Every structure is written in C-alpha cells, then in structure tokens.
Amino acid sequence: MRGLKLLSMVAALAAALGAGAFAFSSTGDGWTAQERNQIASLSLKTLPALAPDPSNPVAEDPRAATLGEALFFDTRLSGNGKVACSSCHLPERQFQDGTPLGKGLGQTARRTMPIAGTAHSPWLFWDGRADSQWAQALGPLESAVEHGADRTSLARLMVANYRDAYAELFGPLPAVDELPAQASPLGSPAQISAWDGMTDADRTAVNRVFANIGKAIAAYERHIMPSASRFDRYADALATGKSPHGILTPDETDGLRLFIGKGNCVNCHNGPLLTDFHFHNTGVPSRADLPADSGRAQGAQKVALDPFNCLGQFSDAAPSDCAELKYMQAEGEELLRAYKTPSLREVAKRSPYMHAGQFGSLRQVIAHYDAAPHAEAGHSELQPLGLTDKERESLVAFLQSLDQE
C-alpha cells in the first residue's frame, strides 16, 4: 500500500523507541533520556526504507532510472530547447538553484525546492498540488514560465530520441506522424485548440506517454537522498551511549537544545529528514511583486482535480493505495497561506528561504520566528519566543551543523 508514508515513518520510529532501540549509558552530556531519544530520532540512520509506489510500476527499475536521468538533463524537453529539470534542480546545489524564484523560460512565483528525500513525502510542491514525484515532474514541463513544452511535442521527442528505452519499460510508443505538431490542454490558445481537435484515443495515448515521462524521471529522483552531517554523528553517538564530546561545538550544542526546546523548531522540523511533510501558516509575508498566493488552500483543490493524481486514469495504484489523497483535508482556514515544511538538511547552504525567497539569511528566518508576526491571511501558528541575541546565534550555529560532512 502506497498510503500514509508519514504515519508509517512515525510508527516505525515509535516502535523502535518503544522496543528500547536507543539504550543510553551516562555520558555526562547533560541531556535527559527523553531529550536523547528525541535527538536520536532525528538521525539520518532512522530513515526507513522507501515504501513502494504502486502508482508507478517502474519506480524501482534501474532502466527507468537511466531513462529518467537522461530526461532530467535533456534541454529538449522545453519550448526553446534550453531548459531542463536540472536548470533549476542543480545537482551541485542540492538539486535547487539558490535563487529567490525559479527561472525557466520566465520567472515562477515560488522558490525551487530541493529534491533529496522527497520520495518519502506524500505531497510535492510548496502547496502539495501533486501527490507523487512523477506527477510533480509533469507540472513544470507544461508551465509557460518553466519548460514551456506541450504534450504532443514531448511525445514526438520520445519517438525520435528515446523509442527503444521507452518501449523496454512501457511498450511501443504511439504513432505521432498524424498528431498536431504542438498540442496541449494547458498550453497556448492555439495548442489548446489543436488538443481539442484530437480524438479521445489520441489524447489518451499522448497523456500516457506524458505520464510515463514523469514516471521515468521519478525513478531517477527516487533515490536522491541527503548525506550525513556532523549532527548525525552526534545523534548516533547519543543513540549508542557513547560520548558525543567534540563532535559539535558548545554553540552548536546550545542551538540543538533550543531547537528541541524553547525554539519549538522540532514541532515541524522532526524525523530524520527534519520535516513533518505537513503545511503550516507561519506568518511569512507575501511579496508585493507576485500574485496572491493562498498556499495549501489552493494546492489541495489542485491535487484533487489533477488527472495524474493517485486516483487518476494514468496511475497504476488501486484506490486503496491512495489514502493520503482520499482522506486529505481539502478546506479550512488553517490551509490558507500554509506551506509545506521544507527539510533542514544542508539548509545553511540553501539561501534564500521560504516559499518565495522572502528571507535572505538564516538569521532573518530566526528573527521572524522569534517575533511571530500576525499572518496576512489565515492564522499564524507561531508564538513569540523571546530569544536572546546569543540564542539566535546558537540556533544558526546548530543549523550549520546539518551540512554534509
């Protein structure tokens, strides 16, 4: 069953803790047993094995990963032949781009999110408008400001350049010679008109190729995971009863204490990927130069209507595999301007921050959470923290310890 990835992770960790997986001796580090357990639960070593994705039958096929990698770096999957997935998701930058807003053919209205670990997430994008990695991969392909491609052009590209690799995984590609050169239900007026003029059978065949492009890309992205940090060595030392002395600096240790205590950071940034995968309104200000953005309130509606979601025609999952989608919260004030909690792994190297790059540094982020301003819309979950300047600096120091060694 695909469903309830987050709950499965939590349940597995709870079972491990209950079974005494973390047995501690006295190390003189000043942590209580409860704090040690909590810190140990944040170690990358506690990350469970990936659950199967029934919606994508090639998710674990190495041939699909090879095809997906080629597609990920192929600039021909764009309207101008210059934009690839890797244009915004740069491998050398944690598969993100370091800019406030993503840039393809034009400029997007959101920050590019890193890919590492997203196979564990039930929702993709800042607003969760996709419920699988393969469905997420499709959105940018048709976005006018990202790839700017269209579905029949992509089908023609696969026939011309990836026919054999595709056929090994999904069967023969459909005939494309009689299809419109450019057609898509989400494209320009001319592309939409051409799409509407196609037969139902041709539209279905092209949609299936489109979906399979996403499934191959997801097979490549599926095993992109974060690397261990000094913090993980520290947490693992606590978990085995060894002394963690010297792994973190005193400032970093103080920051960790704030992270799981007074700072309330761990309320949302928990588990081995340091995210709860949920959506939260934290009063982050909007940008005056961008359209109104309602966050999860809009994303929940979009994922429910997405023809490529877990329950859709092009998913290979059974309805019983789609629990997250079937039982998701689709409305409520708490969804307004709520955004997905990002992972904090290697966060110090990933400025700017928030869903539209509103803050340029970790110090600005911490100052925002400390002040807890009212939300522009909806209701912020934050409460003022009353941090001292020294405590803010300690939190920054701890977050820097999450960098890959």
SEBARO-710418 format. One line per field, with one value per residue (C-alpha): residue number from 1; z, y, x. Coordinates in steps of 0.2 Angstrom, whole numbers, plus 5000, padded with zeros to 4 digits. Each point is the difference from the previous one (the first is absolute). Layout:
! residues N
pos NUM;...
c3 Z;...
c2 Y;...
c1 X;...
END
This chain:
! residues 405
pos 1;2;3;4;5;6;7;8;9;10;11;12;13;14;15;16;17;18;19;20;21;22;23;24;25;26;27;28;29;30;31;32;33;34;35;36;37;38;39;40;41;42;43;44;45;46;47;48;49;50;51;52;53;54;55;56;57;58;59;60;61;62;63;64;65;66;67;68;69;70;71;72;73;74;75;76;77;78;79;80;81;82;83;84;85;86;87;88;89;90;91;92;93;94;95;96;97;98;99;100;101;102;103;104;105;106;107;108;109;110;111;112;113;114;115;116;117;118;119;120;121;122;123;124;125;126;127;128;129;130;131;132;133;134;135;136;137;138;139;140;141;142;143;144;145;146;147;148;149;150;151;152;153;154;155;156;157;158;159;160;161;162;163;164;165;166;167;168;169;170;171;172;173;174;175;176;177;178;179;180;181;182;183;184;185;186;187;188;189;190;191;192;193;194;195;196;197;198;199;200;201;202;203;204;205;206;207;208;209;210;211;212;213;214;215;216;217;218;219;220;221;222;223;224;225;226;227;228;229;230;231;232;233;234;235;236;237;238;239;240;241;242;243;244;245;246;247;248;249;250;251;252;253;254;255;256;257;258;259;260;261;262;263;264;265;266;267;268;269;270;271;272;273;274;275;276;277;278;279;280;281;282;283;284;285;286;287;288;289;290;291;292;293;294;295;296;297;298;299;300;301;302;303;304;305;306;307;308;309;310;311;312;313;314;315;316;317;318;319;320;321;322;323;324;325;326;327;328;329;330;331;332;333;334;335;336;337;338;339;340;341;342;343;344;345;346;347;348;349;350;351;352;353;354;355;356;357;358;359;360;361;362;363;364;365;366;367;368;369;370;371;372;373;374;375;376;377;378;379;380;381;382;383;384;385;386;387;388;389;390;391;392;393;394;395;396;397;398;399;400;401;402;403;404;405
c3 5000;4995;5013;5016;4997;5014;5013;4995;5004;5016;5005;4996;5010;5015;4999;5000;5015;5009;4998;5008;4984;5008;5016;5008;5012;5010;4989;5010;4986;5010;4990;5008;4993;4992;4991;4995;4992;4991;4993;4995;4990;4989;4994;4982;5005;5006;4983;4995;4983;4987;4999;4983;4988;4992;4989;4991;4995;4994;5015;5005;4982;4997;4982;5004;5011;4985;4989;5013;5003;4981;5000;5015;4992;4982;4995;4986;5012;4998;4988;4996;5002;5014;5016;5009;5017;5005;4995;5017;5009;4999;5007;5007;5010;5008;4985;5002;4992;5014;4993;5009;4985;4988;4982;4984;4985;5012;5018;5012;5016;5011;5007;4992;5013;5001;4995;5013;5010;4992;4995;5019;4998;4997;4992;4988;4997;5013;4999;4998;4983;4995;5009;4993;4993;4982;5001;5006;4986;4987;5006;4995;4983;4995;5010;4989;5011;5003;4986;4989;4991;4994;5000;4982;4998;5014;4993;4983;5010;5008;4983;4992;5014;5013;4991;5005;5018;5002;4992;5012;5014;4994;4983;4983;4998;4990;4983;5000;4981;4999;5017;5001;5001;5016;5010;5019;5011;5010;4987;4989;4992;4984;5009;5010;4984;4991;5016;4999;4982;5004;5002;5018;4995;4995;5015;5011;4992;5001;5018;5004;4992;5010;5016;4996;4998;5018;5006;4992;5008;5017;4999;4998;5014;5012;5007;5001;5019;5012;5007;5018;5010;5016;5009;4994;5008;5016;5000;4996;5014;5012;4993;5004;5017;4995;5004;4987;5007;4986;4986;5002;5006;5017;4989;4989;5015;5008;4983;5000;5018;4993;4985;5010;5014;5001;4982;4996;4983;5002;5001;4980;4996;5007;4995;4990;4986;5012;4993;5005;4981;5006;4996;5012;5000;5009;4995;4986;4991;4982;4986;4993;4982;5000;4998;5015;5006;5012;5002;5005;4999;4981;4999;5008;4987;4986;5005;5002;4982;4992;4987;5004;5019;5009;4996;4982;4984;4997;5018;5002;5018;5007;5009;5016;4997;5000;5018;5001;4985;5005;5018;4998;5008;4985;5009;5016;5005;5006;4982;4995;4996;5008;4991;5001;5013;4991;5006;5009;4994;4993;5003;5003;4982;4993;5002;4997;5010;5000;4986;4990;5007;5012;5012;4994;5015;5014;5013;4991;5001;5018;5004;4991;5010;5016;4997;4994;4990;4996;4984;4985;4997;5010;5017;5004;5011;5008;5017;5005;5007;5009;4994;5005;4987;5006;4998;4983;4995;5008;4990;4984;5006;5002;4983;4992;5008;4989;4985;4991;5007
c2 5000;5017;5010;5009;5001;5013;4989;4985;5009;5006;4983;4992;5012;4998;4981;5002;5011;4990;4984;5009;5003;5014;4994;5013;5000;5015;5011;5016;5010;5008;4993;4991;4983;5008;5013;4986;4990;5015;5005;4982;5000;5014;4990;4995;4982;4999;5004;4984;4992;5007;4994;4993;5012;4990;5015;4998;4982;5005;5009;4987;4995;5005;5002;5013;5009;5001;5007;5012;5007;5003;5009;5010;5008;5001;5018;4994;4998;5018;5012;5009;4985;5008;4995;4983;4994;5003;5018;5004;4983;5001;4985;5010;5011;4986;5000;5018;5016;5012;5014;5008;4994;4986;5005;4991;5008;5013;5003;4989;5006;4988;4995;4984;4986;4987;4982;4990;4989;5005;4982;4999;5014;4997;5018;5009;5019;5014;4998;4981;5001;4983;4984;4991;5004;4995;5011;5014;4998;5003;5018;5009;4992;5009;5016;5015;5008;4983;4988;5007;4983;4992;4982;4995;5008;4989;4985;5004;5002;4983;4992;5008;4998;4988;4987;4984;5005;5005;4984;4989;5007;5005;4992;5007;5019;5006;5006;5019;5004;5005;5010;5019;5006;5009;4996;5001;5003;5012;5009;5015;5003;4993;4984;4998;5001;4987;4989;5002;4995;4983;4984;4993;4985;5011;5012;4984;4993;5017;5002;4983;5004;5016;4991;4987;5014;5005;4982;4998;5017;4994;4984;5011;5012;4986;4996;5017;5002;5012;4995;4999;5015;5003;5001;4982;4994;5009;4992;4983;5002;5004;4985;4988;5007;5007;5017;5013;5011;5010;4996;5016;5017;5007;5013;4986;4989;5016;5002;4982;5002;5015;4991;4986;5011;5019;5003;4987;4997;4981;5001;5001;4996;4982;4983;4995;5012;5014;5003;4994;5002;5010;5018;5014;5018;5009;5018;5001;5017;5000;5008;5016;4995;4983;4995;4995;4983;4990;4986;4983;5007;5000;4985;4989;5004;4998;4983;4994;5004;4995;4986;4993;4998;4983;4997;5006;4990;5000;4994;4981;5001;4992;5012;4992;5006;5018;5003;5017;5007;4992;5006;5017;5015;5010;5016;5010;5017;4991;4996;5018;5006;4984;4993;4983;4999;4998;4989;5008;4989;5011;5015;5012;4998;5003;5018;5009;4993;4997;4997;5015;5004;5013;4999;5001;4992;4987;5015;5008;4984;4998;5018;4997;4985;5009;5015;4989;5014;4998;4992;5010;4988;4984;4997;4999;4985;5010;5007;5012;4991;5014;4994;5009;5006;4986;4987;5005;4998;4983;4995;5005;4991;4984;5001;5002;4983;4992;5002;4985;4995
c1 5000;5007;4990;5004;5019;5002;4990;5010;5016;4994;4993;5016;5010;4988;5001;5019;5000;4987;5011;5015;5009;5010;5007;5011;5014;5005;5011;5000;4993;4986;4986;4985;4995;4985;5011;5012;4986;4994;5017;5003;4984;5006;5015;5001;5003;4981;4994;4990;5001;4990;4982;4995;4991;4985;4996;5016;5005;5017;5005;5013;5006;5018;4996;4986;5013;5012;4987;4994;5017;5002;4983;5005;5015;4992;4997;4990;4985;4997;4992;5016;5012;5010;4991;5002;4994;5018;4999;4992;5004;5019;5009;5014;4988;4989;4989;4994;5006;5004;4989;4985;4988;5003;5004;4997;4993;4993;5000;4989;4991;5008;5017;5008;4999;5014;4997;5009;4989;4984;4995;4996;4987;4982;4998;5011;5002;4999;4981;4999;4991;5008;4999;5015;5017;4994;4985;5011;5012;4986;4995;5016;5000;4984;5003;5002;5013;5010;5002;4986;4998;4984;4994;5001;5017;5006;4993;5009;5016;4998;4997;5015;5013;4994;4990;5009;5003;4982;4993;5011;4990;4983;4997;5000;4998;4984;5001;5003;5001;4982;4999;5001;5017;4996;4985;4996;4985;5010;5010;4997;4983;5006;5007;4984;4990;5011;4998;4981;5000;5009;4990;4997;5011;5015;4998;5000;5016;5009;4995;5007;5017;5000;4996;5014;5013;4996;5001;5017;5006;4993;5010;5016;4995;4994;5016;5008;5002;5009;5017;5005;5006;5010;4983;4996;5017;4995;4983;5006;5013;4986;4989;5014;5005;5016;5007;4996;5014;5008;4989;4990;5006;4993;4990;4993;4995;4991;4991;4995;4993;4990;4995;4991;4995;4996;5001;4986;5009;4998;4981;5001;5018;5000;5005;5016;4996;4996;4982;4983;4995;4984;4995;5001;4996;5014;4996;5013;4996;4995;5010;4992;5007;4991;4982;4990;5005;4988;5012;4993;4982;5003;5012;4987;4987;5013;5005;4983;4996;5017;4997;5017;4997;5000;4982;5001;4999;5019;5005;5003;4994;4984;4988;5005;5018;4995;4996;5009;4990;4983;5001;5009;4994;4993;4994;5001;5008;5015;5005;5000;5018;5006;5016;5009;5013;5017;5014;5014;5013;5014;4989;5015;5005;4983;4996;4988;4986;4981;4989;5004;5017;4994;5015;5018;5008;4997;5002;4985;4990;5003;4996;4983;4996;5006;4989;4985;4991;4981;4996;4994;4986;4995;5008;5018;5005;5014;5002;5014;5015;5010;5017;5016;5012;5012;4986;4996;5019;5000;4985;5009;5016;4990;4991;5018;5004;4987;5011;5007;5017
END
